[in-house]
Every structure is written in C-alpha cells, then in structure tokens.
Amino acid sequence: MKRILAAAMAAFLAAQGAWAGQIVLKWGCVMAPTHIVSQTIERIGKNLAEKTGGGVIIQGYPGSQLGSSHDMIEAVSMGMQELVIEGSGNIGSYLPSISILESPYVWRDADHISKTIDGPIGQEFSGQLIAKAGMRIMGAFYYGSRHITSTVKEIRHPSDLAGFKLRVPENEVFLAMAETWGARPTPMTLNELYLALKQNVVDGQENPLPTIESSKFDEVQKYLILTGHIITPLIVLMNEGAYQKLSDPQKKALHEAMAEGIAWNNREIRKREDELAEIFASRGMTVIRPDRDEFSKPILEALPKKFENTWGKGTWEKIQAVK
C-alpha cells in the first residue's frame, strides 16, 4: 500500500509539472538528498532537459520517498516508476545471477566495474532483465568501497565479529558474507538504520564512506574499520516500456546524459573517499586499518562455491578475465 500511494503521488506531481508532449521520468533512490548519487541524478536531469529542449525531464526522489529498494524495483518493473538506482543484490529477486555484481571481492576497482557493465556481460544481464522483468540496464554508478563501523567494539579480525549484530542490506549475498565472518546479519532498509544504531538495535553496519557521511552514521558509531570488502556498483534500471516511448534522438540524449553523469559521480565519490577517513578521525571516530586478507580469505573460500548455481558456472571467472 505504501508503494502504491507513493507511486500515485509521484504520478500526480509529475503530471502537475509537465506540459503537453513533455515526457517525465521519475527516478527514485534510497540515498539521502545530500549524497553524491542523489546530486548526480539531479545533474543528469538538468543535462537531459537541456539536450532535449525540455522535452524529456527527470524528477528525482531521493531518501526513499517512493518506498524501499524492493518497492521501487517492483514499481519500475510494473511501469509505475521509470527509473531506479539500486545494488544488484536487491535486483537478484528478478534475476538471481546478477547478484554477483555486488559480491565481496569480485572487483579490482571502479574501472573494472565500468568495463564489465558496459561490455558483453552487462549487455547479457540487461537483455535477461528486459525479457524477465521489463527493465533495462542504463549504466552503473561507482558507489564506493564498503567498510564496517561499530558502536562500542573494536573489529580488527574476523573473529571479532562473532555474534556481532551487523546490519546488512536485504539480500542473500550480504547475509552469507556476514554469516561467513561469524556475525549475526540483521537486514533492514537504509532509512531505518540511523535510529537502529542510535538505539543499539544493531552493533554496527557496513557502507561506503560517502554513505556513512551523508547518513550521519559517524554521529552514532565509534569505530571505523577499513575492510573494503565490497566495491559496490549501483545499477540504473529503466522501465523498458518507458524507454521505448522515447524517440531515437531522445534515447541518444538520455544515454549521453547518463554517461556524463556517471563519469562525474565516479570522480566525486573517489575524491570524497580519499578525504573521509581523516575527516571521521577528526570528528572522534577511531579508524582501524585491519589486514584485509584476513577478511577476504574466508569469503573467497566460501561464497563463489556457495552461489555458483545462482550466478552461473564460470561467471565469476568471466568477470575476473575482464581487462
């Protein structure tokens, strides 16, 4: 019901802001309005409006205004919302194999992500999503490297996570990762997390540094553990019916605006990541730099084998082969 009401309100607001012949694309995300990803959506929208002379506009809805991750993906699949940006683990309920794109230690760096998503592997995933769920992949943002934060306990080794209530996104790969470390995974949406940390419902969480900043988790967390366990791409999904309603020049403008926005986002995220560990330390957080191999070893021994049937035999190796 929440998703239906949110989508109906978004459609009403879009109608109020459109004139005859104008195409309005609603783009939802769970990130705070201050997050670089939310700012990027706004930039893409302005760029697209300029390229199309106002013929196609994007209305951004950050901060889960249109519902949870799962709500918005469903809305895009059903055509009630045109665009969403999400982690591939949450898209896995529509195409289980795509969850590999958000698995721990699968990526070398952000360039590896771009080459994979823009290449044959990404094109194959997009074709499967169009056929199964009516959604196409429009690109991938670099979201950052994910790190653990803790309220009262130092985490220096995986054994320190034994029994630790670690908030994770609501998908199987993150649950399996936490369990492999011995933690107690506690899935919840991002917009619920600040209060859960403040009230000690969970002991800690894991997210990229810019998300920790924009969500103000440093206000309610004492330790920052730089595990870098997942380099996260955020996948932009568009309803296929909405995409096909665009003219060829409008599609070209959308792809160009998307590519230009993604390049800006990736630069800004990297720049902010370089600054934030020191900023958090200056605000009173204890920054811990553990031996990352200790954290990666149990994961690499367990997860590729555990999810081979889900991801497809040989998919992990194909991604590793992308240069």
C-alpha positions in Angstrom: 0.0 0.0 0.0 2.8 2.4 0.8 4.4 1.8 -2.6 1.1 2.2 -4.4 0.4 5.5 -2.6 3.9 6.8 -3.2 3.8 5.9 -6.9 0.3 7.6 -7.2 1.5 10.7 -5.5 4.6 10.8 -7.7 2.5 10.4 -10.9 0.2 13.3 -9.7 3.2 15.6 -9.0 4.8 14.7 -12.4 1.5 15.5 -14.2 1.4 18.9 -12.5 4.9 19.8 -13.7 4.6 18.6 -17.3 3.2 20.3 -20.3 1.7 18.8 -23.4 4.1 16.5 -25.1 6.7 16.5 -22.3 8.0 13.2 -21.0 8.6 13.0 -17.3 10.8 10.2 -15.9 10.5 9.6 -12.1 13.8 8.4 -10.7 13.9 7.1 -7.1 16.8 6.2 -4.8 17.3 5.4 -1.2 20.2 7.7 -0.7 19.9 11.0 1.2 19.4 14.1 -0.8 22.9 15.3 0.2 24.5 12.1 -1.2 26.7 12.4 -4.3 24.4 9.8 -6.1 21.4 12.0 -5.4 23.2 15.0 -6.7 24.2 13.1 -9.8 20.6 12.2 -10.6 19.8 16.0 -10.4 22.8 16.8 -12.7 21.7 14.1 -15.2 18.2 15.5 -15.2 19.3 19.1 -15.9 21.6 17.8 -18.7 18.9 15.8 -20.3 16.4 18.7 -20.2 19.0 20.9 -21.9 19.8 18.2 -24.5 16.1 17.7 -25.3 14.9 21.3 -25.1 12.8 20.4 -22.1 11.1 17.6 -24.0 12.3 14.9 -21.5 12.8 15.7 -17.8 13.8 13.7 -14.8 12.2 14.2 -11.4 14.4 12.8 -8.7 13.0 11.3 -5.5 15.9 10.6 -3.0 15.7 9.4 0.5 13.2 6.5 -0.2 10.4 8.9 -1.0 8.9 6.4 -3.4 9.4 3.4 -1.0 12.0 0.9 -0.1 14.5 -0.6 -2.5 12.3 -3.6 -3.3 9.2 -1.3 -3.6 10.9 0.9 -6.2 12.4 -2.0 -8.3 8.9 -3.5 -8.4 7.4 -0.2 -9.4 9.9 0.1 -12.3 9.2 -3.4 -13.4 5.4 -2.7 -13.4 5.8 0.7 -15.2 4.6 2.8 -12.2 8.1 4.4 -11.9 10.5 5.0 -14.8 14.0 4.8 -13.2 15.6 3.4 -10.0 19.3 3.0 -9.0 20.0 0.0 -6.8 22.5 -2.5 -5.8 22.5 -5.7 -7.8 21.9 -7.8 -4.7 18.4 -6.3 -4.5 17.8 -6.8 -8.2 18.6 -10.5 -7.7 14.9 -11.4 -6.9 14.2 -10.7 -10.6 17.4 -12.1 -12.0 19.3 -14.1 -9.4 22.6 -14.3 -11.4 23.0 -10.5 -11.3 23.7 -10.6 -7.6 27.3 -11.5 -8.4 27.9 -7.8 -9.3 27.6 -6.9 -5.6 29.5 -9.9 -4.2 32.6 -9.4 -2.0 36.0 -9.2 -3.6 34.7 -9.7 -7.2 36.0 -6.3 -8.4 39.5 -4.9 -8.7 38.4 -1.2 -9.0 35.8 1.1 -10.4 37.2 0.8 -13.9 36.7 -3.0 -13.8 33.1 -2.4 -12.9 32.5 0.0 -15.9 34.2 -2.3 -18.4 32.1 -5.2 -17.2 28.8 -3.5 -17.1 29.3 -1.7 -20.5 30.6 -4.8 -22.1 29.1 -8.2 -23.1 28.5 -9.3 -19.6 26.4 -6.3 -18.7 24.6 -6.4 -22.1 23.7 -10.0 -21.4 22.3 -9.2 -17.9 20.3 -6.3 -19.5 18.8 -8.5 -22.1 17.7 -11.0 -19.5 16.2 -8.3 -17.3 14.2 -6.9 -20.2 12.8 -10.4 -21.0 12.1 -11.4 -17.4 11.1 -8.1 -15.7 10.6 -5.4 -18.4 13.7 -3.4 -17.1 16.9 -2.5 -18.9 20.3 -1.5 -17.5 21.2 2.0 -18.4 24.6 2.1 -16.7 26.3 1.7 -13.3 27.5 4.2 -10.8 30.5 3.7 -8.6 29.1 3.7 -5.1 32.3 3.2 -3.2 34.2 0.6 -1.2 32.2 -0.7 1.8 33.6 -0.6 5.3 32.4 -1.7 8.7 31.5 0.6 11.6 31.0 -0.4 15.2 29.3 1.2 18.1 31.3 0.0 21.1 33.6 -2.8 20.0 36.9 -2.7 18.0 36.9 -5.0 15.0 40.4 -6.0 14.0 40.0 -9.6 12.9 37.0 -11.6 11.5 36.9 -13.4 14.9 35.9 -10.1 16.5 32.6 -10.3 14.5 31.5 -13.4 16.3 27.9 -12.7 17.5 28.1 -9.1 16.3 24.7 -7.8 15.1 25.7 -6.4 11.7 23.1 -4.5 9.7 23.2 -5.6 6.0 21.0 -4.9 3.0 18.1 -7.3 2.5 19.7 -9.8 0.1 21.3 -13.3 0.3 24.8 -12.4 -0.7 25.2 -9.9 2.2 23.6 -12.3 4.6 26.0 -15.1 3.6 29.0 -12.7 3.8 28.2 -11.7 7.4 27.5 -15.3 8.4 30.8 -16.4 7.0 32.6 -14.0 9.3 30.6 -15.3 12.2 28.4 -12.2 12.6 24.7 -12.1 13.1 23.3 -10.4 10.0 20.4 -8.1 10.6 18.8 -6.9 7.4 17.0 -3.6 7.3 16.4 -0.6 5.0 18.9 2.2 4.9 16.4 4.8 6.1 15.8 2.8 9.3 19.5 2.4 10.1 20.4 5.6 11.9 17.8 5.1 14.6 18.7 1.4 14.9 22.4 2.3 15.5 21.5 5.0 18.0 19.2 2.7 20.0 21.7 -0.2 19.8 19.3 -2.4 17.9 22.3 -3.4 15.9 26.0 -3.3 16.9 27.2 -1.8 13.6 26.8 -1.6 9.9 28.8 -1.6 6.6 28.6 1.0 3.8 30.8 3.2 1.7 32.3 6.2 3.4 30.2 8.8 1.5 27.1 7.0 2.6 28.3 6.9 6.2 28.8 10.6 6.0 25.5 11.6 4.2 23.5 9.3 6.6 25.4 10.8 9.6 26.3 7.3 10.9 29.5 8.8 12.3 27.4 10.5 14.9 26.3 7.2 16.4 29.3 5.0 15.7 32.7 5.0 17.4 34.9 2.7 15.3 35.5 2.8 11.5 37.1 -0.4 10.2 38.5 -0.1 6.7 37.8 -3.6 5.4 37.0 -2.5 1.8 35.2 -5.8 1.5 32.9 -4.9 -1.4 33.4 -2.4 -4.2 29.8 -1.6 -5.0 28.3 -0.7 -8.3 24.8 0.8 -8.3 22.8 -0.3 -11.3 20.5 2.1 -13.1 17.3 0.3 -14.2 14.7 1.8 -16.6 11.3 0.5 -17.4 11.5 -0.9 -20.9 8.2 0.4 -22.0 9.2 4.0 -20.9 12.5 3.6 -22.8 10.8 2.5 -26.0 8.4 5.5 -25.9 11.4 7.8 -26.4 12.4 8.9 -29.9 15.8 7.9 -31.2 17.2 11.4 -30.5 15.8 11.3 -27.0 17.3 7.9 -26.3 20.7 9.2 -27.6 20.4 12.3 -25.3 19.5 10.1 -22.3 22.5 7.8 -22.9 24.8 10.8 -23.3 23.5 12.5 -20.1 23.7 9.2 -18.2 27.3 8.6 -19.3 28.4 12.2 -18.5 26.7 12.0 -15.1 28.2 8.6 -14.2 31.7 10.0 -15.0 31.1 12.9 -12.7 29.7 10.7 -9.9 32.7 8.3 -10.1 35.2 11.2 -9.8 33.4 12.8 -6.9 32.9 9.5 -5.0 36.6 8.7 -5.4 37.6 12.2 -4.3 35.4 12.1 -1.3 36.6 8.6 -0.3 40.1 9.9 -0.2 39.2 12.6 2.3 36.7 11.0 4.6 38.8 8.6 6.7 40.7 11.6 8.1 37.6 13.6 8.5 35.9 10.9 10.5 39.0 10.6 12.7 38.9 14.4 13.3 35.3 14.0 14.5 36.3 11.5 17.1 36.0 8.1 15.4 38.8 5.5 15.9 39.9 4.5 12.4 41.2 0.9 12.2 43.1 -0.5 9.2 43.0 -4.3 9.5 44.7 -6.9 7.4 42.2 -7.2 4.6 43.4 -10.6 3.6 42.1 -11.9 6.9 38.6 -10.8 5.9 38.8 -11.8 2.3 40.2 -15.4 2.8 37.1 -17.0 4.4 34.8 -15.2 1.9 36.6 -16.3 -1.2 36.8 -19.8 0.1 33.0 -20.0 0.7 30.9 -17.6 -1.4 31.9 -18.3 -5.1 31.2 -22.0 -4.5 28.1 -21.4 -2.4 26.5 -19.2 -5.1 27.9 -20.9 -8.3 24.5 -22.3 -9.2 22.8 -18.9 -8.7 25.4 -16.9 -10.5 26.1 -19.4 -13.3 29.1 -21.7 -13.6 32.1 -19.7 -14.9 30.5 -16.2 -14.4 33.0 -15.3 -11.6 35.9 -16.3 -13.8 34.5 -14.3 -16.8 34.3 -11.2 -14.7 37.9 -11.7 -13.4 39.0 -12.0 -17.0 37.7 -8.6 -18.0 40.7 -6.3 -18.5 
